Amino acid sequence: MTDVMAQPAQPKASEPFISQWASRYRGATVEDLDPPAALSLTPSDSISLALLSAFERDYTHLTVVDAETRALLGYISIPQLQTQIEQGKVKPEDEIRSAMVRFRRRGAKYQVITMETPLEELEAFFAGAATGGQKQDFAVITDERRRFVLGVATVGDLEEFVKRRPA
C-alpha cells in the first residue's frame, strides 16, 4: 500500500524466493490481475470520507497523496483504521493525517511494482523476499517512473487469480 510502497527494500536473504504458484502464472503480470484504479485521498480529508469511500468500493487500503502535487505520501489501512476508531485513538471527523501510515522518503529504496511486473515478483514482494521476511499485505502499483498511482494489489487479489487459473 512500495513504490509500490510499503516497506523499503533490503538486501535479499541468502536463499532465493521460490514461488508456490509459479506454474499457474504462466507469464502473467500485475495487469492480468485487473486491479481496480487506486482511490487516493488527501491528508486533510476526513476519516469518515475514507471509510465511506472504501466501503463503497470494497477496498481495504487507500492511498494518500499531496493535495497539490499528487505525490504519494502514504496509505490508510481500513481494518487498522476501524481498530483505531474502536479504541478511541481517532474519531470519524478527524483528518486522515492523524491515522495514515507515511512512507519514509529519505534514504529508503522502494521496490517498484508496475502493471508489467511478473506475478512471481509480486508474490515474492508479498512474502517479504526483499524486506528481510517482513510480509506485505498490499502493493501500490505505479508507472515505471513512480509518477502516478495506478492501483493497489493485495495478497487476496493474487490468491483469487490463482483460484481462477487452471493448474
ROGU-67685 format. One record per residue: residue in one letter; y, x, z of N, C-alpha, C, O, CB in turn. Coordinates in steps of 0.2 Angstrom, whole numbers, padded with zeros to 4 digits, always signed. Glycine has a CB too. Layout:
N
AYXZYXZYXZYXZYXZ
...
end
This chain:
167
M-0003+0003+0000+0000+0000+0000+0005+0006+0000+0012+0005+0000-0001-0005+0004
T-0003+0026-0014+0001+0031-0011+0005+0033-0017+0001+0032-0021-0002+0036-0008
D+0008+0034-0019+0012+0033-0024+0008+0029-0028+0008+0027-0033+0015+0040-0028
V+0005+0030-0025+0001+0024-0023+0002+0024-0016-0002+0020-0014-0005+0024-0026
M+0003+0025-0013+0007+0026-0007+0003+0023-0001+0003+0017+0000+0013+0023-0008
A+0000+0027+0002-0002+0025+0008-0002+0031+0013+0001+0031+0018-0009+0022+0008
Q-0006+0036+0011-0006+0042+0015-0005+0049+0011-0007+0049+0005-0012+0043+0019
P-0002+0054+0014-0001+0060+0010-0008+0063+0008-0013+0063+0012+0003+0065+0014
A-0008+0066+0002-0015+0069+0000-0015+0075+0004-0010+0079+0005-0015+0070-0008
Q-0021+0077+0006-0023+0083+0009-0028+0087+0005-0031+0084+0001-0024+0082+0017
P-0029+0093+0007-0035+0097+0004-0041+0093+0004-0043+0090+0009-0035+0104+0006
K-0045+0093-0001-0051+0089-0001-0056+0093+0003-0056+0099+0004-0054+0089-0009
A-0061+0089+0006-0066+0091+0010-0071+0095+0006-0071+0095+0000-0070+0085+0013
S-0075+0099+0009-0079+0104+0005-0084+0100+0001-0087+0103-0004-0083+0109+0010
E-0086+0094+0003-0091+0090+0000-0088+0086-0005-0083+0082-0003-0096+0087+0004
P-0090+0085-0011-0086+0081-0016-0088+0073-0015-0093+0072-0012-0088+0082-0023
F-0084+0069-0016-0085+0062-0015-0090+0059-0021-0089+0061-0026-0078+0058-0016
I-0095+0056-0018-0100+0053-0023-0099+0045-0023-0099+0042-0017-0107+0055-0020
S-0097+0042-0028-0096+0035-0029-0102+0031-0028-0108+0033-0031-0093+0034-0036
Q-0102+0026-0024-0108+0022-0023-0109+0017-0029-0114+0014-0030-0108+0018-0017
W-0103+0016-0033-0104+0011-0038-0102+0013-0045-0101+0010-0050-0098+0005-0037
A-0103+0020-0046-0101+0023-0052-0105+0020-0058-0102+0019-0064-0102+0031-0052
S-0111+0018-0057-0115+0015-0063-0112+0008-0065-0113+0006-0071-0122+0014-0061
R-0108+0005-0061-0105-0001-0063-0099-0001-0066-0096-0005-0069-0105-0006-0056
Y-0095+0005-0065-0088+0006-0068-0089+0007-0075-0085+0004-0079-0085+0011-0064
R-0093+0011-0078-0094+0012-0085-0087+0013-0088-0085+0010-0093-0097+0006-0088
G-0083+0018-0086-0077+0019-0089-0071+0015-0087-0065+0016-0090-0078+0019-0096
A-0072+0010-0083-0066+0005-0081-0061+0009-0077-0062+0014-0074-0069+0000-0077
T-0055+0006-0078-0049+0009-0075-0046+0004-0070-0048-0002-0070-0044+0012-0080
V-0041+0005-0066-0037+0001-0062-0035-0005-0066-0035-0011-0063-0031+0004-0059
E-0033-0004-0072-0031-0010-0076-0036-0015-0077-0035-0021-0078-0029-0008-0083
D-0043-0013-0077-0048-0018-0078-0049-0022-0072-0052-0028-0072-0055-0014-0079
L-0046-0021-0066-0046-0025-0060-0041-0031-0061-0042-0036-0057-0044-0021-0054
D-0037-0030-0066-0032-0035-0067-0028-0037-0061-0028-0043-0059-0035-0042-0070
P-0025-0032-0058-0021-0033-0052-0015-0037-0053-0012-0037-0058-0019-0026-0049
P-0014-0042-0048-0008-0046-0049-0001-0041-0048-0002-0036-0045-0007-0052-0044
A+0004-0044-0051+0010-0040-0050+0012-0039-0043+0011-0044-0039+0016-0043-0054
A+0015-0034-0041+0017-0032-0034+0023-0037-0033+0027-0039-0037+0019-0025-0033
L+0023-0039-0027+0028-0043-0024+0032-0039-0019+0030-0037-0014+0026-0050-0020
S+0038-0037-0021+0042-0032-0017+0048-0036-0014+0051-0040-0017+0045-0026-0021
L+0049-0034-0007+0054-0037-0004+0059-0031-0001+0057-0026-0002+0052-0041+0003
T+0065-0033+0002+0069-0028+0004+0069-0028+0012+0067-0032+0015+0076-0029+0001
P+0071-0022+0015+0071-0021+0022+0075-0027+0026+0074-0029+0031+0074-0015+0024
S+0080-0030+0022+0084-0035+0026+0081-0042+0025+0084-0047+0028+0091-0035+0023
D+0076-0043+0021+0073-0049+0021+0070-0051+0027+0068-0047+0031+0068-0050+0015
S+0069-0057+0028+0066-0060+0035+0058-0059+0035+0055-0059+0030+0068-0067+0036
I+0056-0058+0041+0048-0058+0041+0045-0065+0039+0040-0065+0036+0046-0057+0049
S+0049-0070+0040+0046-0077+0038+0046-0077+0031+0041-0080+0028+0051-0083+0041
L+0051-0074+0027+0050-0074+0020+0044-0070+0018+0041-0072+0013+0057-0071+0017
A+0043-0064+0021+0037-0060+0019+0031-0064+0020+0026-0064+0016+0037-0054+0024
L+0030-0068+0026+0024-0072+0027+0023-0077+0022+0018-0078+0019+0024-0075+0034
L+0028-0081+0021+0028-0086+0016+0026-0084+0009+0022-0087+0006+0035-0090+0016
S+0029-0079+0007+0028-0076+0000+0021-0073+0000+0018-0074-0005+0033-0070-0001
A+0018-0070+0005+0011-0068+0005+0006-0073+0005+0002-0073+0001+0010-0063+0011
F+0008-0078+0009+0003-0084+0009+0003-0088+0003-0002-0090+0000+0005-0089+0015
E+0009-0089-0001+0009-0092-0007+0005-0089-0012+0002-0092-0017+0016-0093-0009
R+0004-0082-0012+0001-0079-0017-0006-0076-0015-0009-0072-0019+0005-0073-0020
D-0008-0077-0009-0014-0074-0006-0014-0067-0006-0019-0064-0008-0020-0077-0009
Y-0008-0064-0004-0008-0056-0004-0009-0054+0003-0007-0058+0008-0001-0054-0007
T-0012-0048+0004-0012-0045+0011-0007-0040+0012-0006-0038+0018-0019-0043+0012
H-0004-0037+0007+0001-0032+0008+0007-0033+0003+0006-0035-0003-0003-0025+0006
L+0013-0032+0005+0019-0032+0001+0022-0026+0001+0023-0022+0006+0023-0038+0004
T+0025-0024-0004+0029-0018-0005+0036-0019-0003+0039-0025-0003+0029-0014-0012
V+0039-0014+0000+0046-0015+0002+0050-0009-0002+0049-0003-0001+0047-0014+0010
V+0055-0012-0005+0060-0007-0009+0067-0008-0007+0069-0013-0004+0059-0009-0017
D+0071-0003-0009+0078-0002-0008+0081-0008-0012+0080-0009-0018+0081+0005-0009
A+0086-0012-0009+0089-0017-0012+0093-0015-0018+0093-0019-0023+0093-0021-0008
E+0096-0009-0018+0100-0007-0024+0096-0003-0029+0097-0004-0035+0106-0003-0021
T+0092+0002-0027+0089+0007-0031+0082+0005-0033+0079+0007-0038+0089+0014-0028
R+0079+0000-0029+0072-0002-0030+0067+0003-0029+0061+0003-0031+0071-0005-0038
A+0069+0008-0025+0065+0014-0024+0060+0011-0018+0062+0007-0014+0069+0020-0021
L+0054+0013-0019+0049+0011-0014+0050+0014-0007+0050+0021-0007+0042+0013-0017
L+0050+0010-0002+0052+0013+0005+0046+0013+0009+0045+0017+0014+0057+0009+0008
G+0041+0008+0008+0036+0007+0012+0032+0000+0011+0032-0002+0005+0038+0006+0020
Y+0029-0003+0016+0025-0009+0015+0024-0013+0021+0026-0010+0026+0018-0007+0012
I+0022-0019+0020+0021-0023+0026+0013-0026+0025+0011-0028+0019+0026-0030+0026
S+0010-0025+0030+0003-0027+0030+0003-0034+0034+0005-0034+0040-0002-0022+0034
I+0001-0039+0030+0002-0046+0033-0003-0047+0039+0000-0050+0044+0000-0051+0028
P-0009-0045+0039-0013-0045+0045-0010-0042+0051-0010-0044+0057-0020-0042+0044
Q-0007-0036+0050-0003-0032+0056+0003-0036+0058+0005-0036+0064-0002-0025+0054
L+0006-0039+0053+0012-0042+0055+0011-0048+0059+0014-0050+0064+0016-0045+0048
Q+0005-0052+0057+0003-0058+0061+0002-0056+0069+0004-0059+0073-0003-0061+0058
T-0001-0050+0069-0003-0047+0076+0003-0046+0080+0004-0047+0086-0008-0041+0075
Q+0008-0043+0076+0014-0041+0080+0018-0047+0082+0021-0047+0087+0019-0037+0075
I+0018-0053+0078+0021-0059+0080+0018-0062+0086+0021-0064+0091+0021-0064+0074
E+0011-0062+0086+0007-0065+0091+0008-0061+0098+0008-0064+0103+0000-0065+0090
Q+0009-0054+0097+0011-0050+0103+0018-0050+0105+0020-0047+0110+0008-0043+0102
G+0022-0054+0102+0029-0054+0103+0033-0048+0102+0039-0047+0104+0030-0056+0111
K+0030-0044+0098+0034-0037+0096+0040-0039+0091+0045-0035+0090+0029-0032+0093
V+0038-0044+0086+0043-0046+0081+0043-0054+0081+0039-0057+0083+0042-0043+0074
K+0049-0056+0078+0050-0064+0078+0050-0065+0070+0053-0061+0066+0056-0066+0082
P+0049-0071+0068+0049-0073+0061+0056-0072+0058+0057-0071+0052+0047-0080+0060
E+0061-0073+0062+0068-0072+0060+0071-0065+0059+0076-0063+0057+0073-0076+0064
D+0067-0060+0062+0068-0053+0062+0068-0050+0055+0065-0053+0050+0064-0049+0066
E+0072-0045+0053+0071-0042+0047+0065-0038+0046+0062-0036+0051+0077-0037+0046
I+0063-0037+0040+0056-0034+0038+0057-0027+0041+0052-0024+0043+0055-0034+0031
R+0063-0024+0041+0063-0017+0043+0061-0015+0050+0059-0010+0051+0071-0014+0043
S+0060-0021+0054+0058-0020+0061+0050-0019+0061+0047-0018+0066+0060-0025+0065
A+0047-0021+0056+0040-0021+0056+0036-0017+0050+0030-0017+0050+0037-0028+0056
M+0040-0015+0046+0037-0012+0040+0035-0005+0042+0037-0001+0046+0042-0011+0034
V+0030-0002+0038+0027+0005+0038+0031+0008+0033+0031+0007+0027+0019+0005+0037
R+0035+0014+0035+0038+0018+0030+0034+0023+0027+0030+0026+0031+0045+0020+0033
F+0035+0025+0021+0032+0031+0018+0036+0037+0020+0042+0037+0020+0031+0030+0010
R+0032+0042+0021+0035+0049+0023+0037+0052+0016+0032+0053+0012+0030+0053+0027
R+0043+0054+0015+0045+0056+0009+0045+0064+0009+0043+0067+0004+0052+0054+0007
R+0048+0067+0014+0049+0074+0015+0042+0078+0016+0039+0077+0021+0054+0076+0020
G+0041+0082+0011+0035+0087+0012+0028+0083+0011+0023+0087+0013+0035+0090+0019
A+0028+0077+0009+0022+0074+0008+0020+0073+0001+0025+0072-0003+0022+0067+0011
K+0014+0075-0001+0012+0074-0008+0007+0068-0008+0002+0068-0005+0008+0081-0010
Y+0009+0063-0012+0005+0057-0013+0001+0057-0019+0003+0060-0024+0010+0051-0013
Q-0005+0054-0019-0009+0053-0024-0006+0047-0029-0005+0042-0026-0016+0052-0022
V-0005+0049-0035-0003+0043-0039-0008+0039-0042-0013+0042-0045+0002+0047-0045
I-0008+0033-0041-0013+0028-0044-0009+0024-0050-0004+0021-0048-0016+0024-0039
T-0012+0024-0056-0009+0021-0061-0014+0016-0064-0019+0016-0062-0006+0026-0067
M-0012+0012-0069-0016+0007-0072-0022+0011-0076-0027+0008-0077-0012+0003-0077
E-0021+0018-0077-0026+0022-0081-0030+0025-0076-0035+0029-0079-0022+0026-0086
T-0029+0025-0070-0034+0029-0065-0041+0026-0065-0042+0020-0065-0031+0028-0058
P-0046+0030-0066-0053+0028-0066-0055+0025-0060-0052+0027-0054-0058+0034-0068
L-0059+0020-0060-0061+0016-0053-0064+0021-0049-0064+0020-0043-0065+0010-0055
E-0068+0026-0051-0071+0031-0047-0066+0034-0042-0067+0036-0036-0075+0036-0051
E-0060+0036-0045-0054+0039-0042-0051+0034-0037-0050+0036-0031-0049+0042-0046
L-0051+0028-0039-0048+0023-0034-0053+0022-0028-0051+0022-0022-0047+0016-0037
E-0059+0022-0029-0064+0021-0024-0064+0027-0019-0064+0027-0013-0072+0021-0027
A-0063+0033-0022-0063+0039-0018-0056+0039-0014-0056+0041-0008-0062+0046-0023
F-0051+0037-0017-0045+0036-0013-0046+0031-0007-0044+0033-0001-0039+0033-0018
F-0049+0025-0008-0050+0021-0003-0055+0024+0003-0054+0022+0009-0053+0014-0005
A-0059+0028+0001-0064+0031+0005-0061+0037+0009-0064+0039+0014-0070+0033+0002
G-0055+0039+0007-0051+0044+0011-0053+0051+0009-0052+0056+0012-0053+0043+0018
A-0056+0052+0002-0058+0058+0000-0052+0063+0000-0053+0069+0001-0061+0057-0007
A-0046+0061-0001-0040+0066-0002-0036+0066+0005-0031+0069+0005-0036+0064-0007
T-0038+0062+0010-0034+0062+0016-0039+0064+0022-0038+0061+0028-0032+0055+0017
G-0043+0068+0021-0047+0070+0027-0052+0065+0030-0053+0065+0036-0043+0073+0032
G-0054+0060+0026-0058+0055+0028-0055+0049+0031-0058+0044+0033-0063+0057+0033
Q-0048+0049+0031-0044+0043+0033-0044+0037+0028-0041+0038+0023-0037+0045+0035
K-0048+0032+0029-0049+0027+0024-0042+0023+0023-0038+0023+0027-0054+0022+0026
Q-0042+0021+0017-0036+0017+0015-0038+0010+0013-0043+0009+0010-0032+0020+0009
D-0034+0005+0015-0035-0002+0013-0032-0005+0007-0035-0009+0004-0032-0006+0019
F-0027-0001+0004-0024-0003-0002-0021+0003-0005-0020+0008-0002-0019-0009-0001
A-0019+0002-0012-0016+0007-0016-0010+0003-0019-0011-0002-0022-0021+0010-0021
V-0004+0007-0019+0001+0004-0023+0001+0007-0030+0000+0013-0031+0008+0006-0020
I+0000+0003-0035+0000+0005-0042+0007+0006-0045+0011+0002-0045-0005+0000-0046
T+0008+0012-0048+0014+0014-0051+0013+0016-0058+0008+0017-0060+0018+0019-0047
D+0019+0017-0061+0018+0021-0068+0017+0028-0066+0018+0030-0060+0025+0019-0072
E+0016+0032-0071+0014+0039-0070+0020+0043-0067+0019+0048-0063+0013+0042-0077
R+0026+0041-0068+0032+0045-0065+0034+0042-0059+0039+0044-0056+0038+0044-0070
R+0031+0037-0056+0032+0034-0050+0039+0030-0049+0042+0030-0044+0031+0039-0044
R+0041+0028-0055+0047+0024-0055+0047+0017-0054+0052+0014-0051+0051+0025-0062
F+0041+0014-0055+0040+0007-0055+0034+0005-0051+0029+0008-0052+0040+0003-0062
V+0034+0000-0047+0029-0003-0043+0026-0008-0048+0029-0013-0049+0030-0005-0036
L+0020-0007-0050+0016-0012-0055+0012-0017-0051+0011-0022-0054+0013-0008-0060
G+0009-0015-0046+0005-0019-0042+0002-0016-0036+0003-0010-0034-0001-0022-0047
V-0003-0020-0033-0006-0017-0027-0014-0019-0028-0015-0024-0030-0004-0020-0020
A-0018-0014-0027-0025-0015-0027-0028-0014-0020-0026-0009-0016-0029-0010-0032
T-0033-0018-0018-0036-0017-0012-0043-0016-0013-0046-0016-0018-0035-0024-0008
V-0046-0014-0007-0054-0012-0007-0057-0019-0009-0062-0018-0013-0056-0010+0000
G-0055-0025-0007-0058-0031-0009-0058-0032-0017-0063-0035-0019-0054-0037-0006
D-0052-0030-0020-0052-0031-0027-0057-0026-0030-0061-0029-0035-0045-0028-0030
L-0059-0020-0028-0064-0016-0031-0071-0019-0030-0075-0019-0034-0063-0009-0028
E-0072-0022-0024-0078-0025-0022-0080-0031-0026-0085-0032-0029-0078-0027-0015
E-0074-0035-0028-0075-0041-0032-0077-0039-0039-0081-0042-0042-0069-0045-0032
F-0074-0033-0042-0075-0031-0048-0082-0029-0049-0086-0030-0054-0071-0025-0050
V-0085-0025-0044-0092-0023-0044-0097-0029-0044-0102-0029-0047-0093-0018-0038
K-0095-0034-0040-0099-0040-0039-0100-0044-0046-0105-0046-0048-0097-0045-0034
R-0094-0044-0050-0094-0047-0056-0097-0043-0062-0099-0046-0067-0087-0049-0058
R-0098-0037-0061-0101-0032-0066-0108-0031-0065-0111-0029-0060-0097-0025-0066
P-0112-0033-0071-0119-0032-0070-0121-0025-0069-0118-0020-0072-0123-0035-0076
A-0127-0024-0066-0129-0017-0065-0132-0014-0071-0134-0008-0071-0135-0017-0059
end
